[in-house]
């Protein structure tokens, strides 16, 4: 069973712990505005969706990410500039493949 729970962690605006029965993996939004996730997290897209949703609900002005999520960040409203991916509150989105 999967769970993603909000926790407090120094250096983060918000931080989540994802549990999948086999392990615990962290990810969040750093004070510098970067999305981060543990390298060995097997559910990186779920963590990304959790972070995007939180930012949309909290009206976070801008977030940044590195191209290390294993998904197309443009689908989530990010734009690549100078080797990083940027998104604003207005551009963030949670894509779905429903027809």
BELDA-V145476 format. One record per residue. N is the residue number from 1. SS is DSSP state (~ for helix, > for strand, _ for the rest). PHI is phi as a letter, one per 40 degrees, with the letter a starting at -180 (NA if undefined). Layout:
# BELDA-V145476
N;SS;PHI
N;SS;PHI
This chain:
# BELDA-V145476
1;_;NA
2;_;c
3;>;a
4;>;b
5;>;b
6;>;c
7;>;b
8;_;c
9;_;a
10;_;c
11;_;g
12;>;b
13;>;c
14;>;a
15;>;a
16;>;b
17;>;b
18;>;c
19;>;b
20;_;b
21;_;g
22;_;c
23;_;a
24;>;b
25;>;b
26;>;b
27;>;a
28;>;a
29;>;b
30;>;c
31;_;d
32;_;c
33;_;g
34;>;c
35;>;c
36;>;b
37;>;a
38;_;d
39;_;d
40;_;c
41;_;c
42;_;c
43;_;b
44;~;c
45;~;c
46;~;c
47;~;c
48;~;d
49;~;c
50;~;c
51;~;c
52;~;c
53;~;d
54;~;c
55;~;c
56;~;c
57;~;c
58;~;c
59;_;f
60;_;c
61;_;c
62;>;a
63;>;b
64;>;b
65;>;a
66;_;c
67;_;c
68;_;b
69;_;c
70;_;g
71;_;b
72;_;c
73;~;c
74;~;c
75;~;c
76;~;c
77;_;g
78;_;c
79;>;b
80;>;c
81;>;a
82;_;f
83;_;g
84;>;b
85;>;b
86;>;b
87;>;a
88;>;b
89;_;d
90;_;c
91;_;b
92;_;d
93;_;a
94;_;b
95;_;c
96;_;a
97;_;b
98;_;c
99;_;b
